[in-house]
Amino acid sequence: MSTRLQFRNLDLDPDSPVDTWPMEAIITALDYGYIDSWQRMAREIMANPHGEFAEAVEEAISLTESVGVRYVMALVLAKARGEAMTLESALGREPLYP
């Protein structure tokens, strides 16, 4: 059984540069990818925190089903942009404790 990321509805090699991935590929990688895919995405975000790919990931994390990956990628974005982030803000929620 392979653990390699696969795009079923896209004619795209998962090994292509992540900054060339369309939104559907980004969402698929967030939902069904593995640590190697997420690391590649994080490296691209750290290299260009305000670029098109980082903006696409920011949009995609609101659509992903995985709360854990959503949180981690939100933290990557915040760190890359030099912003402080809490768990609640990463998940787009009001603080649990005032």
N, C-alpha and C positions, 0 to 999 in steps of 0.2 A: 504494500500500500504506500503510495507516494504522498508526501506532505507538501509537495510543491504547489504553489498558488496557480490556479487555473481560471482563465476568463472564458466562460462558456458561450456568451453571446457577443464576444468581441473578437475581431481579427487582430489580436495584439499579443505579442510575446511578453509574458510577465517579467522577463529579464531586460526589457527595454527600459531606458531611463524613466524614472518615475515622473519626472517633470513633463513627460510627453503623454502621460496617461489621461484619458478623458474622465469625467466625473464618475461614470459607471464603474470604471476600473478602480478608482480610488475607494468608492463605497464597497465594492467587492473585496478589496484588499483589507479594508478595515473590518468588515464582517467575517470574512472567511480566510484571511491571510494568516501568516505565521510570523514569528519574531523577526525573521530575516527581511520580510517585506516591510514590517513596521520600522525596522532599523533603517532601511534604505529611505523610507519616507521621512523619518526624523532627521537623517543627515541632510536631505535636500531642504527641509524646513530650516535647519540650523544655518545652512549656507546662504539661504535667501529668504529670510523670515517675512518679508513683505511682498514676495513675488507671487506670480499667478498660481503656482502650485500650492503655496502656503494658504492663499486665499481659498482655493478649491477645497483643501483639507478642512479649513475652518467651516466651510459650508457643509461639507460631507459629514463631519462629526455630529452635526445635529440630526442627520438622517440615519446614522448607523444604529444597529440593534445592540451592539456590544457596549454596555455601560463602562466596563473596564478599559477598553480600547479608546472609547470616547474621552474618558478622563485622562488617560496617559497622553493622548495626542493633544488635548487641550493644554496640558502642562508643558509639552514640548513647544507648542506655539508660544505660550506665555514666556517660557525661559528664553526662547530664541528672540523674542521681542523685548526682553528685559522687563516683563511685567510680573507683578506678584499675583498669585492665583490661589484660591482656596478650592476645596472639594466642591462646595456648593456652586461657586461661580463657574467652575469647569463643567459642571453638569447643567448650568443654566437654571439653577434653583435659588430660591431665597435661603438665606442662612438658617440653619436649624436652631442655632442658639444666638440670641442677640448679644 
